Amino acid sequence: MSRRRSPVPRWRRQVRRFGITLVFVLVTSGLWYGQERQVRDQLVWMGVPEWQSPTPASLHRVLRNEGFLVGWSDVRVNPLWVSYRLYAVDDPAAGPRPNFQRDWRTLWPIGTDHYAGSGYDRGHMAPNYAIAVVHGPDAQRDTFTMSNMSPQRPDLNRRLWQRLEEVVIDHFVPRFGEVQVITGPVFPERFLDNVLNRVGFVEIPEAFYKIIAVPGEEPRVLAFIMPQEVRGDEPLDDYLVSVDEIEARTGLNFFPNLPEPVAEALEGEVVTRGWALEEVARRPGRF
């Protein structure tokens, strides 16, 4: 005589389904994260920038775009850093400027006309021209998302900052073949001193930094900090700083995978030898 099998309790069936779902999510997330890290590693040299100590003002999340990464802060409503690689290409050419576009990934809605009447430009961190000629039209369109913008005074954005961007793509890239660039805003030391200084939701920086690195067995680095209040015709070498100074003012750790002795030597001093910066420090802008 056969014995009737007792039914599996409902809660056990639910636990089993949950376990299967959890395993699927973990495996899928692991595969996605591994692929994401691989893509990120192709866009950075010596690691994605990190915060030195977590604070509300330094916490950020990484937004991946075609050709560049953005370290986005939902507190400052700014990119704390933008990282991209540039290398020499044959017959460099950029397409027409795309339209600005909102980024659905940001917590606060930043419209394309958000800066209108503020006295500030929508300042590109990943530059339109350089990204376009190296990484193509899709990447160029991504540079016009509002998560790649930070408020810049016109004389900085259209003159001094643009001149530095041109020197990077027109002078440093042909000279070295490949460079890694990390750029972003600098805010006052005390968060509360600047918390209400905003264009809508977007906090206004007091300055901007740019770090240009040449990877290799003997890497070299050049770094700048440029304040908002400039005329625009100043020599670029007036704004040279060490990477250590940028780290102190931003709370970020750049090139975290560098061995400590190499980092100390590379980031602690301003070394212009080999860059031929004096040839282009006073070069006028393209426009």
N, C-alpha and C positions, 0 to 999 in steps of 0.2 A: 504494500500500500504506500503510495507516494505521499511525501510530506509537503504541505503547501509552504512555499517560501514567503516569509513575512516581508511586507513592503518596506522599502528604504524610507526612513523618515524624511520629511520635506526639508528640514533644516540641513540634513546631510547633503541632499541634492544641491541646495543653494550654496553650501560651502564648497562643494566640488566644482560647481560652475564658476564660482568666484576664483578658486585656485587656478583653474584653467585660464580664465581671463587674465589674472595677474601675471602668470607665466608668459602669456602672449604679449602683454604690454611691456614686460621687462625685456624680453628678447628683442621685440621691435624697437624699443627705446635704445637698447644697447647697440643694435645695428645702425640706427640713425645717428647716435652720438659718435660712433666710430667713423662713419662717413663724414659727419660734420667736422670732426677734428681734423680729418685728412684734408678737407677743403680749406679749413682755416689755416692749416700749416703751410699751404701753398701760397697764402696771402700775407704771411708774416715771417719775420726772421727772428729767431731766438725767443719765440713765445708771444702770446697775446698779452698786452699790457694788463697789469693787475693793480688793485688798490693796495697800498702799504698797510693800512689798518681800516677795517670796515666802519664807515660812518654813514649816516643818511645822505650826506652830500657826495660821498665817493662811490657809493654802490651803483652799479650799472649792469646792464645786460648787453650781450653781443648780438648785433643785427648783421646778418650776412647779406651782402649785395653782390651783384656781378662786378668783380674786379676790386672790391674793397670791403673792409669791415668797419663797423661803427660801434663804439662803446657808448651806449645810450643811457642817459640818466633821466628817469621820470621825475626826479626831484628838481633838478635844475632845468629840465626840459631842453637839454642840449646834448650834443655828442661830446663826451668828455675826451674822447680820442677817436681818430679815424686813421686806419692803417692801410697802406696799399704799396704794391711793388710796381716799379717802372723799369722798362728795359728798352734797349734800342730796337727800332723797327725800320724796315725799308719803306720809303715814301710815306712818312707820317701825314695823316689827313684826318680832320674831324668833320662830322656832319653838321647840319644846322642845329642851333641851340634848341633843345626840347622845351616844352612848357614845364613849369613847376607843378609838382603834384604832392598831395597829402600822402602820409605814410600810415596805413591802418595799424601798424605795429606799435605806435606810440600811445601811451595811456591818455594823454591830453590831446584834443583835436587841434592841430596847427594848420590853419588854412593857408592857401597859396598867397593870399593877399594880407596875411597876418601882420606884416611889417609896414603896411601902407601908412604914410603920414608920421612915422615914428622918428625919422631922421637917420635910420639905420638901414643898411643893405642886407639882403639875404646872402650872407657870405658863405661860399662853398668851402667845405673842409677838404673833401676829395675833389680836386679841380676838374672842371668840365673838359678842357682841352687835353690835358695829359692823359686822363683816364680814357677819353675817346680814342686817341691815336694808338694807345697801347692795348686796351681791352675791348674796344669795339662799341657799336651803337647801343647795345643793350646796357652795357655798363655806363655809357654816357647818359642814358635816360635815368638810370638809378642815381646819378649825381644830382639830379634835380628834385629828388624827394626832400621834403622839409626836415627829415631827420638828419640830413647832411648839411643843414644850414645853422649858422650862428650869427647873431647881430654884429655887424661890423660898420664902423664909420666909413663913409664913402671914400675919404682920402686914403684910408688904409686898404679897403677892399679893392678899389679900382686902380690904385697906384702902387704903394709899397708892397702889399701882399701879392698882388698880381705879378709884380716884377720878380719877387722871390720864386713864385710858381714857375715863371718862364725860365729863370736861371736853372731850376731843377731839371726841367724837361729838355731845354735847349743846350745846356752847358754840362751839367753833371752826368746826365744819362749818357750822352755820346762819349764823355771822358772815361767813365768807368764801366759802361756796358749795362749795368743794373744797379739800382738803388732801392732801398726800403725807406718809405716816408711814414712818419707818424706825426699827426698834427691835431691841434685842438685848442680850446679856450683856456684862459687862466682867470680865476675868480679871486676876489679878495680873500684874505686868510680866514676871516670870521664870516661864517655863513650868514648870520643874522644881520651883518652890516649891509648885505647886498640882496637880501631875500625879496624885498619889494621893488628892486630895480629891474623892471621887466618890460618887455614888449609883449603885451598880452600875458600868456603863460610863460614866455621864454625869458629866462634870466639873462641879463646883459653882462658879458665878461669885461674885465678891465684890460685884457691883453690876449695875445694868441701866441702859441709856440709851434715850431716846426722842427722836427728832428730828421736829418737825412743820414742814413747809414749805408755804407758800402760793405756788403757781406764778403767773406773770404777768409783765408787762413790768417791774414793780417788785416782785420776789419778797421774801418775808420768811421768817424762820426762827426757831423757838424750840426750845431743846434742854434736856434734863434728864439728870442721872445720879442714881439713887437706890440707896443701899447696901442690903444685905440686912438689916442690923440697924436697924430703925425701929420706932416705936410704931404708926404708921399714921395719926395725927391731925395730923401736921405740915403746915404750909402748903406748898403745892406750889412756891411761888416760892423756898423755901429751897434747892431743888435745881437751880436754873437754872445752866447752863454754856454755853460756846461750843461750836460744832461742832468747832472746832480742838482743843479739849480732848478731846472724844470720839474724834477721829481719833488723837490722840496716845496715848490709853489703849487703843485697840482695834487700831491698825495698819491701819485701813481708810480708804479714800478715798471719801467720800460726794459725790454729784453730780459725777462726774468730767467731765461734758461742759460744766460751767459755765465761761465764759471766766475766765481767771485774775484779772483785776481785780475782777470781780463776786464770785468765790469769796472773795477776800481780805476784801472788805467784809462779805459776808454771813455768813461762817463764823468770822470773827475776833473778833466782839463779841457781847455779850448785849444785845439791843434788845427791850424789851417794849412799846414804844409801839405802840398800835393793837390789841393783843391783848385788852385788858380783862381781863388775868389776875387783877388784884386783886379782881375781882367774884366769882371762883370758886375762888381759891386755898385757901380754908378751907371750901369746900362739903363737907358730909358725903357719904359714899357712898350709892348708890341702895339698897344692901342692908344 
